[in-house]
Amino acid sequence: MKDDKRAKSIAKRINAYWMRRTVLLLGLVDAVVAVMASCGWLVIQYQAFVPCLLGAEALLLILQFRVGKDTSRRLLEPLERMAQTAIELSQARFDPEKLHHLEDALGTVSPLAPDAHVLTGERELQGLEEAINDLLSRTQQAYQEQTRFVSDASHELRTPIAVIQGYADMLQRWGKDDEKVLDEGITAIQSESAHMKKLIEQLLFLARGDNGRNQLVMESFDLSQMMGEVFEESRMIHPDRAWRLDAPEPVTVMGDASMLKQTARILADNAVKYTSPGAVISLRVRRKDGNPCFEVQDNGIGIKQEDLEHIFDRFFRSDPARTRATGGTGLGLSIAKWIVERHKGYFDVYSREEIGTRIAVVLPQQAD
């Protein structure tokens, strides 16, 4: 009751404040009209005009009072609900035995078990149970993702290590006397070492990203210039592909230039992996619905429709044999996804088998 009176008192003070402001404003209007009439600036009969003006002002004050009352009540309604809830909580009687039931239920739960959940049957604990079960569900999901990530990483590292070990054994047996075996072994070991180095660097990038240790350096730069640099690099590294650049005008974006350039390189590298020599790979810069956008398009083997939703998953390969043969790790698009999401952008992917793939990165519009 005391809180209800206090809320009404606050509402009255708010309403009185606005009424005073309205009266003051109307008084100023009256003074201005009187001065203008006395100076002959208003061509009206002042004596006849005053009653009309006062009547309009009285009506305005009544409306202001009613509207102010409703507005004050509406503004204070959330506070009143909070106060009422606090009163109900303070007056509620809670049985300590029910907390012991919850404690016993928690003691029997294995957080990493697939079906782990808490259930006491107590109605008063339902909200708390839902919060705990939601936390258990997210913990299980994170653990499963971590387990799968470690398993996939171990599998990816096992292959180059096995190859290096096999060629090292071969070199120990025959490499000293056979120059052909020596050259073959050294080439294979160098190739697998480079692959393993790339994989470890990508794993470290994702691990640092998950821990929030990859810092973005945001600056304003030209997407067309960035894609021009990627175009020149790609044409030099892969001269057997027909590279095309479509960036007719500057497109300014706010972002980390090196990170977004890494994304463009990943997309270009993927296009090379899934196209044949002589194939056309196009790099474009444009605006999509007014937002800055850059894209890479190829006319390669394409992606199966059922695989499109998984292409950004870590270690996912739509064509494992082909990707492994070209040195892919299955992490490139995961890194690109991390970078684009940190820029609050998104991917627009279009692909058809035996026709090709177009992957566009759409970034937020730069504020003026």
Buried (B, 14 or more C-beta within 10 A) or exposed (E): EEEEEEBBEBBEEBBEEBBEEBEEEBEEEBEEBBEEBEEEEBEEEEEEEBEEBEEEBEEEBEEBBEEBBEBBBEEBEEEBEEBEEEEEEEEEEEEEEBBEBBEEBEEEBEEEEEEBBBEBEBEEBEEBBEEBBEEBEEEBEEEEEEEEBEEBBEEBBEBBEEBBEBBBEBBEEEBEEBEEBBEBBEEBBEBBEEBBEBBBEBBEBBEEBEEEEBEEEEEEBBBBEBBBEBBEBBBEEBEEBBBEBBBEEEBEBBBBBEBBBBBBBBBBBBBBBBBEEEBBBBBBBBEBEEBBBBBBBBBBBBBBEEBBEEBBBBBBBBBEEEBBEEBBBBBBBBBBBBBBEBBEBBBEBBBEBEEBBBBBBBBBBEEE
